């Protein structure tokens, strides 16, 4: 029967923390973080663009609804449906 030790000692390197048995240094962390930061900036720029477009379309939609009310388009269409 094989027995395994309950606790496994991980190597300790002075000045560098050991996480799950792997060395962690600031260079590797920043290298992994750069693509994520770039993607975040891209998503934020796209969000700002889409929000601006949404605001413009929302304004146009309110304008169309107001124009229909002013010109009585709903009443006109309703009268046409009654005659058919």
MMTF fields as JSON, N, C-alpha, C and O atoms, coordinates in Angstrom:
{
  "mmtfVersion": "1.0.0",
  "mmtfProducer": "UNKNOWN",
  "numBonds": 335,
  "numAtoms": 336,
  "numGroups": 84,
  "numChains": 1,
  "numModels": 1,
  "chainsPerModel": [1],
  "groupsPerChain": [84],
  "chainIdList": ["A"],
  "bondAtomList": [4, 2, 8, 6, 12, 10, 16, 14, 20, 18, 24, 22, 28, 26, 32, 30, 36, 34, 40, 38, 44, 42, 48, 46, 52, 50, 56, 54, 60, 58, 64, 62, 68, 66, 72, 70, 76, 74, 80, 78, 84, 82, 88, 86, 92, 90, 96, 94, 100, 98, 104, 102, 108, 106, 112, 110, 116, 114, 120, 118, 124, 122, 128, 126, 132, 130, 136, 134, 140, 138, 144, 142, 148, 146, 152, 150, 156, 154, 160, 158, 164, 162, 168, 166, 172, 170, 176, 174, 180, 178, 184, 182, 188, 186, 192, 190, 196, 194, 200, 198, 204, 202, 208, 206, 212, 210, 216, 214, 220, 218, 224, 222, 228, 226, 232, 230, 236, 234, 240, 238, 244, 242, 248, 246, 252, 250, 256, 254, 260, 258, 264, 262, 268, 266, 272, 270, 276, 274, 280, 278, 284, 282, 288, 286, 292, 290, 296, 294, 300, 298, 304, 302, 308, 306, 312, 310, 316, 314, 320, 318, 324, 322, 328, 326, 332, 330],
  "bondOrderList": [1, 1, 1, 1, 1, 1, 1, 1, 1, 1, 1, 1, 1, 1, 1, 1, 1, 1, 1, 1, 1, 1, 1, 1, 1, 1, 1, 1, 1, 1, 1, 1, 1, 1, 1, 1, 1, 1, 1, 1, 1, 1, 1, 1, 1, 1, 1, 1, 1, 1, 1, 1, 1, 1, 1, 1, 1, 1, 1, 1, 1, 1, 1, 1, 1, 1, 1, 1, 1, 1, 1, 1, 1, 1, 1, 1, 1, 1, 1, 1, 1, 1, 1],
  "groupList": [{"groupName": "UNK", "atomNameList": ["N", "CA", "C", "O"], "elementList": ["N", "C", "C", "O"], "formalChargeList": [0, 0, 0, 0], "bondAtomList": [1, 0, 2, 1, 3, 2], "bondOrderList": [1, 1, 2], "singleLetterCode": "X", "chemCompType": "L-PEPTIDE LINKING"}],
  "groupTypeList": [0, 0, 0, 0, 0, 0, 0, 0, 0, 0, 0, 0, 0, 0, 0, 0, 0, 0, 0, 0, 0, 0, 0, 0, 0, 0, 0, 0, 0, 0, 0, 0, 0, 0, 0, 0, 0, 0, 0, 0, 0, 0, 0, 0, 0, 0, 0, 0, 0, 0, 0, 0, 0, 0, 0, 0, 0, 0, 0, 0, 0, 0, 0, 0, 0, 0, 0, 0, 0, 0, 0, 0, 0, 0, 0, 0, 0, 0, 0, 0, 0, 0, 0, 0],
  "groupIdList": [1, 2, 3, 4, 5, 6, 7, 8, 9, 10, 11, 12, 13, 14, 15, 16, 17, 18, 19, 20, 21, 22, 23, 24, 25, 26, 27, 28, 29, 30, 31, 32, 33, 34, 35, 36, 37, 38, 39, 40, 41, 42, 43, 44, 45, 46, 47, 48, 49, 50, 51, 52, 53, 54, 55, 56, 57, 58, 59, 60, 61, 62, 63, 64, 65, 66, 67, 68, 69, 70, 71, 72, 73, 74, 75, 76, 77, 78, 79, 80, 81, 82, 83, 84],
  "secStructList": [7, 7, 7, 7, 7, 1, 1, 7, 7, 7, 7, 7, 5, 6, 6, 5, 7, 3, 3, 6, 6, 3, 3, 7, 7, 2, 2, 2, 2, 2, 2, 2, 2, 2, 2, 2, 2, 2, 2, 2, 2, 2, 2, 2, 2, 2, 2, 2, 2, 2, 2, 2, 2, 2, 2, 2, 2, 2, 2, 2, 2, 2, 2, 2, 2, 2, 2, 2, 2, 2, 2, 6, 2, 2, 2, 2, 2, 2, 2, 2, 2, 2, 2, 7],
  "xCoordList": [0.835, 0.0, 0.889, 1.837, 0.545, 1.317, 0.735, -0.481, 1.608, 1.152, 1.772, 2.939, 0.971, 1.435, 1.539, 0.739, 2.509, 2.617, 1.415, 0.894, 1.008, -0.135, 0.164, -0.673, 1.312, 1.673, 2.911, 3.873, 2.874, 4.017, 4.669, 4.011, 5.95, 6.662, 6.914, 7.383, 6.596, 6.855, 8.17, 8.526, 8.9, 10.17, 9.918, 8.962, 10.768, 10.626, 11.809, 12.968, 11.487, 12.517, 12.5, 11.449, 13.632, 13.646, 13.178, 13.649, 12.249, 11.781, 10.677, 10.119, 10.34, 9.299, 8.259, 8.583, 7.02, 5.995, 5.698, 5.794, 5.344, 5.013, 3.511, 2.989, 2.827, 1.39, 1.118, 1.433, 0.537, 0.223, 1.445, 1.335, 2.583, 3.793, 4.424, 5.447, 3.857, 4.396, 4.95, 4.395, 6.033, 6.597, 5.702, 5.157, 5.562, 4.775, 5.65, 6.2, 5.776, 6.523, 5.716, 4.805, 6.062, 5.292, 5.328, 4.359, 6.434, 6.543, 5.5, 4.811, 5.372, 4.395, 2.98, 2.129, 2.724, 1.397, 1.056, -0.056, 2.007, 1.727, 1.582, 0.789, 2.344, 2.219, 0.846, 0.272, 0.329, -1.003, -2.085, -3.168, -1.805, -2.803, -2.952, -4.029, -1.905, -1.949, -3.043, -3.808, -3.156, -4.226, -5.621, -6.538, -5.772, -7.066, -7.394, -8.536, -6.4, -6.611, -6.947, -7.811, -6.265, -6.551, -7.981, -8.691, -8.4, -9.759, -10.782, -11.824, -10.488, -11.379, -11.525, -12.633, -10.409, -10.458, -11.277, -12.046, -11.114, -11.867, -13.364, -14.185, -13.716, -15.115, -15.72, -16.868, -14.967, -15.468, -15.694, -16.67, -14.799, -14.961, -16.195, -16.965, -16.379, -17.549, -18.836, -19.851, -18.788, -19.958, -20.331, -21.508, -19.338, -19.594, -20.213, -21.136, -19.695, -20.223, -21.669, -22.524, -21.951, -23.304, -24.275, -25.433, -23.808, -24.668, -25.033, -26.175, -24.062, -24.31, -25.324, -26.238, -25.167, -26.11, -27.501, -28.496, -27.577, -28.868, -29.577, -30.78, -28.833, -29.423, -29.968, -31.04, -29.225, -29.665, -30.937, -31.881, -30.965, -32.129, -33.335, -34.461, -33.106, -34.183, -34.797, -36.017, -33.958, -34.434, -35.256, -36.323, -34.77, -35.506, -36.854, -37.861, -36.876, -38.11, -39.136, -40.313, -38.692, -39.608, -40.13, -41.292, -39.274, -39.676, -40.738, -41.707, -40.554, -41.543, -42.885, -43.934, -42.858, -44.102, -44.819, -46.04, -44.071, -44.65, -45.254, -46.344, -44.542, -45.059, -46.355, -47.28, -46.449, -47.686, -48.82, -49.943, -48.54, -49.583, -50.023, -51.216, -49.072, -49.39, -50.242, -51.218, -49.878, -50.557, -51.757, -52.456, -51.996, -53.175, -53.11, -54.14, -51.948, -51.782, -52.528, -53.139, -52.487, -53.184, -54.687, -55.308, -55.264, -56.703, -57.021, -58.033, -56.174, -56.38, -56.34, -57.197, -55.353, -55.246, -56.443, -56.944, -56.883, -58.033, -59.284, -60.087, -59.453, -60.622, -60.567, -61.603, -59.388, -59.224, -59.58, -60.168, -59.236, -59.542, -61.044, -61.547, -61.763, -63.223, -63.92, -64.945, -63.373, -64.02, -63.78, -64.535, -62.769, -62.479, -63.341, -63.258],
  "yCoordList": [-1.17, 0.0, 1.246, 1.36, 2.178, 3.416, 4.445, 4.596, 5.124, 6.205, 7.509, 7.562, 8.535, 9.84, 10.748, 10.64, 11.627, 12.536, 13.483, 13.909, 13.788, 14.682, 16.084, 16.697, 16.576, 17.922, 17.854, 17.152, 18.582, 18.622, 19.982, 21.017, 19.968, 21.236, 21.813, 21.124, 23.079, 23.771, 24.507, 24.977, 24.614, 25.341, 26.821, 27.405, 27.406, 28.807, 29.563, 29.215, 30.61, 31.437, 32.784, 33.418, 33.22, 34.478, 35.651, 35.842, 36.421, 37.615, 37.382, 38.348, 36.137, 35.857, 34.947, 33.846, 35.398, 34.555, 33.315, 33.341, 32.255, 31.009, 30.805, 30.762, 30.679, 30.465, 29.157, 29.012, 28.211, 26.896, 26.247, 25.57, 26.458, 25.822, 26.529, 26.065, 27.634, 28.346, 29.692, 30.359, 30.078, 31.393, 32.459, 32.284, 33.544, 34.665, 35.903, 36.247, 36.569, 37.822, 38.895, 38.598, 40.128, 41.26, 41.329, 41.768, 40.901, 40.947, 40.066, 40.505, 38.834, 37.923, 38.43, 38.308, 38.998, 39.524, 40.679, 40.748, 41.589, 42.735, 42.295, 42.872, 41.272, 40.757, 40.139, 40.275, 39.472, 38.871, 39.938, 39.774, 41.019, 42.05, 42.993, 43.554, 43.177, 44.113, 43.769, 44.659, 42.525, 42.221, 42.444, 42.864, 42.165, 42.36, 43.849, 44.248, 44.664, 46.115, 46.663, 47.529, 46.158, 46.591, 46.221, 47.023, 45.009, 44.569, 45.422, 45.776, 45.747, 46.596, 47.971, 48.497, 48.556, 49.88, 49.812, 50.726, 48.735, 48.567, 48.437, 49.039, 47.665, 47.471, 48.78, 49.091, 49.544, 50.826, 51.814, 52.564, 51.82, 52.71, 52.302, 53.157, 51.004, 50.514, 50.838, 51.186, 50.721, 51.048, 52.519, 52.852, 53.395, 54.827, 55.124, 55.93, 54.463, 54.662, 54.185, 54.888, 52.998, 52.453, 53.295, 53.463, 53.821, 54.668, 55.944, 56.399, 56.522, 57.728, 57.437, 58.23, 56.302, 55.917, 55.683, 56.087, 55.032, 54.773, 56.074, 56.208, 57.034, 58.321, 59.024, 59.628, 58.945, 59.579, 58.912, 59.599, 57.584, 56.849, 57.077, 57.192, 57.142, 57.404, 58.781, 58.938, 59.771, 61.122, 61.106, 61.716, 60.412, 60.319, 59.634, 60.059, 58.586, 57.856, 58.756, 58.752, 59.519, 60.45, 61.495, 61.894, 61.939, 62.914, 62.342, 63.023, 61.083, 60.443, 60.292, 60.544, 59.888, 59.74, 61.079, 61.147, 62.132, 63.468, 63.918, 64.488, 63.66, 64.034, 63.285, 63.88, 62.011, 61.247, 61.855, 61.953, 62.268, 62.89, 64.229, 64.527, 65.031, 66.349, 66.218, 66.948, 65.3, 65.176, 64.228, 64.071, 63.6, 62.74, 61.473, 61.008, 60.914, 59.714, 58.533, 57.748, 58.398, 57.288, 57.347, 56.328, 58.534, 58.688, 58.394, 57.762, 58.843, 58.594, 57.1, 56.588, 56.4, 54.958, 54.216, 53.248, 54.667, 54.041, 54.216, 53.291, 55.398, 55.628, 54.763, 54.309, 54.538, 53.692, 52.243, 51.552, 51.784, 50.402, 50.191, 49.111, 51.206, 51.109, 50.994, 50.322, 51.643, 51.622, 50.309, 49.972, 49.572, 48.302, 47.251, 46.103],
  "zCoordList": [0.0, 0.0, 0.0, 0.776, -0.905, -0.992, -0.035, 0.086, 0.62, 1.495, 1.008, 0.619, 1.042, 0.607, 1.827, 2.757, 1.821, 2.957, 2.996, 1.966, 4.196, 4.353, 3.844, 3.18, 4.14, 3.74, 2.866, 3.179, 1.783, 0.88, 1.031, 0.928, 1.273, 1.401, 0.017, -0.889, -0.124, -1.376, -1.26, -0.18, -2.364, -2.295, -2.017, -2.529, -1.219, -0.862, -1.452, -1.224, -2.219, -2.818, -2.102, -2.004, -1.609, -0.866, -1.734, -2.855, -1.192, -1.883, -2.893, -3.413, -3.19, -4.166, -3.528, -3.083, -3.484, -2.867, -3.709, -4.936, -3.038, -3.715, -3.559, -2.445, -4.692, -4.683, -5.401, -6.582, -4.692, -5.254, -5.899, -6.921, -5.303, -5.794, -6.973, -7.476, -7.436, -8.585, -8.16, -7.287, -8.779, -8.482, -9.093, -10.182, -8.389, -8.884, -8.84, -7.794, -9.969, -9.952, -10.667, -11.44, -10.396, -10.906, -12.428, -13.047, -13.042, -14.501, -15.155, -16.075, -14.698, -15.276, -15.052, -15.932, -13.878, -13.588, -14.518, -15.04, -14.728, -15.598, -17.049, -17.792, -17.463, -18.83, -19.057, -20.137, -18.059, -18.177, -18.083, -18.645, -17.384, -17.146, -18.348, -18.55, -19.144, -20.27, -21.279, -21.648, -21.743, -22.701, -22.114, -22.82, -20.839, -20.192, -20.117, -20.346, -19.799, -19.74, -21.123, -21.255, -22.158, -23.529, -23.916, -24.522, -23.564, -23.875, -23.122, -23.673, -21.878, -21.088, -21.728, -21.827, -22.164, -22.81, -24.092, -24.388, -24.853, -26.091, -25.798, -26.49, -24.79, -24.43, -23.923, -24.239, -23.148, -22.647, -23.789, -23.774, -24.781, -25.93, -26.736, -27.173, -26.93, -27.662, -26.898, -27.502, -25.574, -24.751, -24.899, -25.036, -24.87, -25.012, -26.377, -26.486, -27.423, -28.775, -28.853, -29.392, -28.322, -28.366, -27.544, -27.928, -26.42, -25.59, -26.336, -26.276, -27.039, -27.818, -28.93, -29.154, -29.629, -30.68, -30.106, -30.707, -28.943, -28.303, -27.959, -28.186, -27.41, -27.062, -28.305, -28.26, -29.42, -30.666, -31.19, -31.581, -31.199, -31.69, -30.787, -31.271, -29.489, -28.545, -28.799, -28.746, -29.072, -29.378, -30.662, -30.721, -31.692, -32.951, -32.741, -33.306, -31.938, -31.686, -30.99, -31.35, -30.001, -29.331, -30.31, -30.233, -31.231, -32.244, -33.173, -33.509, -33.591, -34.467, -33.753, -34.346, -32.499, -31.737, -31.603, -31.741, -31.337, -31.213, -32.546, -32.577, -33.643, -34.962, -35.269, -35.822, -34.931, -35.142, -34.343, -34.837, -33.105, -32.273, -32.861, -32.9, -33.314, -33.862, -35.126, -35.297, -35.998, -37.283, -37.245, -38.246, -36.101, -35.969, -36.799, -37.29, -36.966, -37.78, -37.165, -37.89, -35.85, -35.193, -35.464, -35.764, -35.357, -35.604, -37.067, -37.369, -37.96, -39.389, -39.688, -40.408, -39.14, -39.375, -38.754, -39.327, -37.605, -36.957, -37.814, -37.934, -38.411, -39.26, -40.523, -41.008, -41.046, -42.231, -41.905, -42.736, -40.723, -40.33, -40.199, -40.51, -39.743, -39.567, -40.918, -41.031, -41.943, -43.255, -43.985, -44.898, -43.616, -44.294, -43.76, -44.195]
}
